[in-house]
Amino acid sequence: SYSFCTLLDRGRKRKKNIKIKMLSSIPWLALLAAATQGDQIILGGQGDTCAYTCGINGFKCLSNVPTGNSTDGFTKAGVTCKGTVENGRWSHEWEPAYISDPASPDYGKCVGYTAVPLYEGCNSHHPTAQRLCHCGDDETYRWHFGTGLSAWVLPPQETNVYGHILPPGSTGVITHMWLTCVKFCADSTVIRIYVDGEATPSIDMLPPMAAGVGFNDSSSIWGTKWIGLGAGGTPDRGTAWFNNFRIPFTKSIRVTLHHQSGTAHEGFYFIIRGARDMPIQVGGYTLPKTAKLLLQKFEGTLAPLEWLAVTDVPTGSGVHFASTIAVASGDLNFLEGCYHSFSPYGEAFPGVLLSTGTEDYFDSGWYFNAGVFRFPVSGNTHLDTKGGVTWSAYRLHDQDPLFFEDGLKVLWRNGDVLDPTTKTKCYTQQGEVVGHPTNSTVVSYAWVYVW
């Protein structure tokens, strides 16, 4: 028997004996063993990038695909070419590929396998095609990993762009994401992160809301150590958002991108990075290796005095790490709403009072009378009171972590009431309504680690 390190060492010294396989037919361990013998030519899934195809199987993506100017690679990967286009001559960066979409007029054809250039990119894709991918060295052992998309076309359909798996006994963490695009493109870019083979993503986010910015407000360049905006400044400019929230995984990570407008957008750039066996700390406390980051979202309308469950974890332990929110309302009276936390999950009202009004939770007061600000742990990122109110904010709890066991619920209210006797707020659910709160359209993100 050999240790994992022995396998890696053999893999690095191997000869270039290229093996061709079908992605869906090779289990991970078989691929790892094959890596000690030679490179892999793998047929990816429909629409997938080669960065994803190679990465999710534990390999580095190589930028050239040696085909020998023949369809042998497709045959060995388990597909039968039902013709070619332009005699198989390479013409697109996502080739060589097999057209696997039955709706395509070229369905069943193998394309771009002759005169393939030395460099033709790991991150290109086509929604109708399965790429032949050239996968090289074992990537699972790397201490840091990731990929970058350059001058990419952001598609309207969800597309696998990056994958990574870990060696046995290791843990991984996504440490950094950044993207830029033309104006308003980045604002509607959907990033989804699937952890450890899950079918529903733990993270499903829009970059501005992940930074606590609503209503396409890129008027100021700013940043904390966790979130920020590095390009923009005026409405006619492209924007660049970054996010450094730690996203842990124990087996694998799958990252997808798409634009929610239903149309493709050119000139898209994206970077994602991570690290192996890196501990995650919140408030000086090192989280268990089994910790998982969840993004809990709400998008909808709240009636006056209606409660919103910002965080809802019925069982288990964890820490509420961050909240972002965007609200459109008829007036500012929704800001009277208080934040409460309840742990154990079924704790009686009022639980722990986190704020005596919405501004308090974001380290401000008096209906944010000083305007927008962006502090290290809190920010009022947008406030417009012309023709109603639009407002957004963020709150990070890395300095005052909200740890819990036996579940956690964090509630916020659209407006609030006074106790009729004491005239105090937040300690009663029935009483005198403060001001005249209206229906509010709300988008809320809550980031919570659970274990």
Residue pairs with C-beta under 8 A, 6 or more apart in sequence:
2 10
4 141
4 167
4 168
7 32
7 33
7 35
7 36
7 138
8 138
8 141
10 36
11 35
11 36
11 137
11 138
12 137
14 35
14 36
14 37
14 38
15 38
16 38
16 39
17 37
17 38
17 39
18 38
18 39
18 40
18 41
18 66
18 134
19 34
19 37
19 38
19 39
19 40
19 41
20 40
20 41
20 42
20 72
20 73
20 76
20 77
21 31
21 34
21 40
21 41
21 42
21 43
21 76
21 77
22 42
22 43
22 77
22 78
22 79
23 42
23 43
23 44
23 45
23 53
23 57
24 45
25 78
26 34
26 42
26 57
28 57
28 58
28 165
31 40
31 57
31 58
31 59
32 58
32 138
32 140
34 40
35 58
35 59
35 137
35 138
39 62
39 134
39 135
39 136
40 54
40 57
40 59
40 134
40 135
41 65
41 66
41 73
41 76
41 77
41 132
41 133
41 134
41 135
42 53
42 54
42 57
42 77
42 132
42 133
42 135
43 74
43 77
43 78
43 79
43 98
43 130
43 131
43 132
43 133
44 50
44 52
44 53
44 130
44 131
44 132
44 133
45 53
45 130
45 160
46 100
46 101
46 127
46 128
46 129
46 130
47 125
47 126
47 127
47 128
47 129
47 155
47 157
47 159
47 160
48 125
48 130
48 131
48 159
48 160
49 122
49 123
49 124
49 125
49 131
49 159
49 160
49 161
49 162
50 61
50 121
50 122
50 123
50 124
50 131
50 133
50 134
50 135
51 61
51 122
51 123
51 147
51 161
51 162
51 163
52 160
52 161
52 162
52 163
52 254
52 255
53 61
53 131
53 133
53 135
53 160
53 163
54 60
54 61
54 62
54 122
54 133
54 134
54 135
54 136
54 139
55 61
55 139
55 145
55 147
55 162
55 163
55 164
55 165
56 160
56 163
56 164
56 165
56 252
56 254
57 135
57 163
57 165
58 138
58 139
58 140
58 165
59 135
59 136
59 137
59 138
59 139
60 135
60 136
60 137
60 138
60 139
61 122
61 133
61 134
61 135
61 136
61 147
62 122
62 134
62 135
62 136
63 118
63 119
63 120
63 121
63 122
63 134
64 116
64 117
64 118
64 119
64 120
64 134
65 73
65 96
65 116
65 120
65 132
65 133
65 134
66 116
66 134
67 73
67 96
67 113
67 114
67 116
67 132
69 88
69 113
69 114
69 115
70 113
71 81
71 84
71 88
71 110
71 113
73 96
73 113
73 132
74 80
74 81
74 96
74 98
74 110
74 113
74 132
75 81
77 132
79 98
79 110
79 130
80 108
81 98
81 108
81 109
81 110
82 107
82 108
82 109
83 108
83 109
83 110
84 109
84 110
84 111
84 113
85 106
85 109
85 111
87 114
88 110
88 111
88 112
88 113
88 114
89 112
89 114
89 115
90 96
90 112
90 113
90 114
90 115
90 116
90 117
90 120
91 111
91 112
92 111
92 112
92 124
92 126
93 120
93 121
93 124
94 112
94 121
94 124
94 125
94 126
94 129
94 131
95 111
95 112
95 113
95 116
95 120
95 129
95 131
96 110
96 111
96 112
96 113
96 116
96 131
96 132
97 110
97 111
97 112
97 126
97 129
97 130
97 131
97 132
98 108
98 109
98 110
98 111
98 129
98 130
98 132
99 106
99 107
99 108
99 109
99 110
99 111
99 128
99 129
100 107
100 128
100 129
100 130
101 107
101 127
101 128
101 129
103 128
104 128
106 128
111 129
113 132
122 133
122 147
123 147
123 148
123 149
123 150
123 152
123 161
124 131
124 152
125 131
125 155
125 159
125 161
127 155
127 157
127 159
139 145
139 164
140 164
140 165
140 166
140 167
140 170
141 167
141 276
142 276
143 275
143 276
143 277
144 273
144 274
144 275
144 276
145 164
145 172
145 273
145 274
145 275
145 276
146 162
146 176
146 271
146 272
146 273
146 274
147 161
147 162
147 271
147 272
148 269
148 270
148 271
148 272
149 161
149 268
149 269
149 270
149 271
150 269
151 266
151 267
151 268
151 269
152 268
152 269
152 270
153 264
153 265
153 266
153 268
154 181
154 185
154 189
154 257
154 258
154 259
154 264
154 265
154 266
154 268
155 257
155 258
155 259
155 264
156 258
156 259
156 260
156 261
156 262
156 263
156 264
157 258
158 190
158 192
158 256
158 257
158 258
159 256
159 257
159 258
160 254
160 255
160 256
161 255
161 256
161 257
161 270
162 253
162 254
162 255
162 272
163 252
163 253
163 254
163 255
164 172
164 252
164 253
164 274
165 251
165 252
166 172
166 249
166 250
166 251
166 252
166 276
170 276
170 277
171 248
171 249
171 250
171 276
171 277
171 278
171 289
172 248
172 249
172 250
172 253
172 274
172 275
172 276
172 277
172 278
173 246
173 247
173 248
173 249
173 274
173 275
173 278
173 280
174 193
174 246
174 247
174 249
174 253
174 272
174 273
174 274
175 244
175 246
175 273
175 274
175 275
175 278
176 242
176 243
176 244
176 271
176 272
176 273
176 274
177 191
177 207
177 242
177 243
177 244
177 270
177 271
177 272
177 273
178 230
178 240
178 241
178 242
178 243
178 270
178 271
179 186
179 189
179 191
179 207
179 240
179 241
179 268
179 269
179 270
179 271
180 186
180 231
180 238
180 239
180 240
180 241
180 268
180 269
181 189
181 238
181 239
181 265
181 267
181 268
181 269
182 238
182 265
182 267
183 235
183 236
183 237
183 238
183 239
184 216
185 238
185 259
185 265
185 267
185 268
186 207
186 208
186 238
186 239
186 240
186 241
187 206
187 207
187 208
187 216
187 239
188 206
188 259
188 260
188 261
189 206
189 207
189 257
189 258
189 259
189 260
189 268
190 204
190 205
190 206
190 257
190 258
190 259
190 260
191 203
191 204
191 205
191 206
191 207
191 255
191 256
191 257
192 201
192 203
192 204
192 205
192 255
192 256
192 257
193 201
193 202
193 203
193 204
193 247
193 253
193 254
193 255
194 200
194 201
194 202
194 253
194 254
194 255
194 256
195 201
195 202
195 203
195 247
195 248
195 249
195 252
195 253
195 292
196 249
196 250
196 251
196 252
197 251
197 252
201 256
202 247
202 292
202 293
202 294
202 295
203 247
203 293
203 295
204 295
204 297
205 295
205 445
206 260
207 241
207 243
208 214
208 216
208 217
208 218
208 239
208 241
209 324
209 326
209 443
209 445
210 227
210 241
210 243
210 245
210 324
210 445
211 227
211 228
211 229
211 241
211 243
211 324
211 381
211 394
212 227
212 324
212 325
212 379
212 381
212 392
212 393
212 394
212 395
212 445
213 229
213 326
213 381
213 382
213 392
213 394
214 325
214 326
214 327
214 381
214 382
214 390
214 391
214 392
214 443
215 326
215 328
215 382
215 384
215 390
215 392
216 235
217 381
217 382
217 392
218 229
218 232
218 233
218 234
218 235
218 237
218 239
219 232
219 233
219 234
219 235
220 229
220 233
220 372
220 374
221 229
221 230
221 231
221 232
221 233
222 228
222 229
222 374
222 379
223 229
223 230
223 242
224 374
224 375
224 376
224 377
224 379
224 396
225 244
225 376
226 243
226 244
226 245
226 322
226 396
226 398
227 241
227 242
227 243
227 244
227 245
227 394
227 396
228 241
228 242
229 239
229 240
229 241
229 242
230 240
230 241
230 242
231 237
231 238
231 239
231 240
232 238
232 239
232 240
238 267
245 293
245 321
245 322
245 447
246 280
246 293
247 253
247 274
247 293
248 280
248 287
248 289
248 291
248 292
248 293
250 289
250 290
253 274
255 272
257 270
259 265
279 286
279 287
280 286
280 287
280 291
280 449
281 287
282 319
282 321
282 397
282 398
282 401
282 449
283 319
283 397
283 398
283 399
283 400
283 401
285 319
285 401
285 403
287 319
287 449
287 451
288 451
290 451
291 318
291 449
291 450
291 451
292 449
292 450
292 451
293 321
293 447
293 448
293 449
294 313
294 447
294 448
294 449
294 450
295 445
295 446
295 447
296 310
296 311
296 312
296 445
296 446
296 448
297 443
297 444
297 445
297 446
298 308
298 309
298 310
298 442
298 443
298 444
299 442
299 443
299 444
300 441
300 442
301 439
301 440
301 441
301 442
302 308
302 414
302 439
302 440
302 442
303 414
303 439
304 414
304 415
304 433
304 437
304 438
304 439
305 413
305 414
305 415
305 416
305 417
305 433
305 437
306 413
306 414
307 411
307 412
307 413
307 414
308 411
308 412
308 413
308 414
308 442
308 444
309 409
309 410
309 411
310 323
310 325
310 339
310 410
310 411
310 412
310 444
310 446
311 320
311 323
311 341
311 408
311 409
311 410
311 446
311 448
312 409
312 410
313 345
313 404
313 407
313 408
313 409
313 448
313 450
314 345
314 407
315 345
315 406
315 407
316 405
316 406
316 407
316 450
316 451
317 403
317 404
317 405
317 406
317 450
317 451
318 403
318 404
318 408
318 448
318 449
318 450
318 451
319 397
319 401
319 402
319 403
319 404
319 448
319 449
320 341
320 397
320 401
320 402
320 404
320 408
320 410
320 446
320 447
320 448
321 396
321 397
321 398
321 401
321 447
321 448
321 449
322 394
322 395
322 396
322 397
322 445
322 446
322 447
323 361
323 394
323 395
323 410
323 444
323 445
323 446
323 447
324 392
324 393
324 394
324 395
324 444
324 445
325 392
325 393
325 412
325 442
325 443
325 444
325 445
326 382
326 390
326 391
326 392
326 442
326 443
326 444
327 334
327 389
327 390
327 391
327 392
327 440
327 441
327 442
327 443
328 388
328 389
328 390
328 391
328 440
328 441
329 388
329 389
329 391
329 414
329 437
329 438
329 439
329 440
329 441
330 388
330 389
330 438
330 439
330 440
331 388
331 389
331 435
331 436
331 437
331 438
332 367
332 385
332 389
332 435
333 415
333 434
333 435
333 436
333 437
333 438
334 358
334 389
334 414
334 415
334 437
334 438
334 440
335 357
335 358
335 359
335 367
335 368
335 391
336 357
336 358
336 415
336 416
336 425
336 434
336 435
336 437
337 357
337 358
337 412
337 413
337 414
337 415
337 416
337 437
338 353
338 354
338 355
338 356
338 357
338 358
338 412
338 413
338 416
338 425
338 426
339 353
339 354
339 355
339 358
339 360
339 361
339 410
339 411
339 412
340 349
340 350
340 351
340 352
340 353
340 354
340 410
340 411
340 412
340 426
341 351
341 352
341 354
341 402
341 404
341 408
341 409
341 410
341 411
342 349
342 351
342 352
342 408
342 409
342 410
342 411
343 351
343 352
343 404
343 405
343 406
343 407
343 408
343 409
344 405
344 406
344 407
345 406
345 407
345 408
345 409
346 407
349 429
350 426
350 427
351 409
351 411
353 426
353 427
354 361
354 402
354 410
355 361
355 426
356 425
356 426
357 365
357 416
357 425
357 426
358 412
359 365
359 366
359 367
359 368
361 395
361 412
362 378
362 379
362 380
362 393
362 394
362 395
363 375
363 377
363 378
363 395
364 370
364 373
364 378
364 380
368 380
368 383
368 391
371 380
371 383
372 379
372 380
372 381
372 382
372 383
373 379
373 380
374 380
374 381
376 396
376 399
377 395
377 396
377 397
377 398
377 399
377 400
378 393
378 394
378 395
378 396
379 393
379 394
380 391
380 393
381 392
381 393
381 394
382 390
382 391
382 392
383 389
383 390
383 391
384 390
384 391
402 408
402 410
408 448
410 446
412 444
414 437
414 440
414 442
415 433
415 434
415 435
415 437
416 425
416 426
416 434
417 425
417 428
417 429
417 430
417 431
417 432
417 433
417 434
418 424
418 425
418 428
418 431
418 432
418 434
419 425
419 427
419 428
419 431
420 431
420 432
425 434
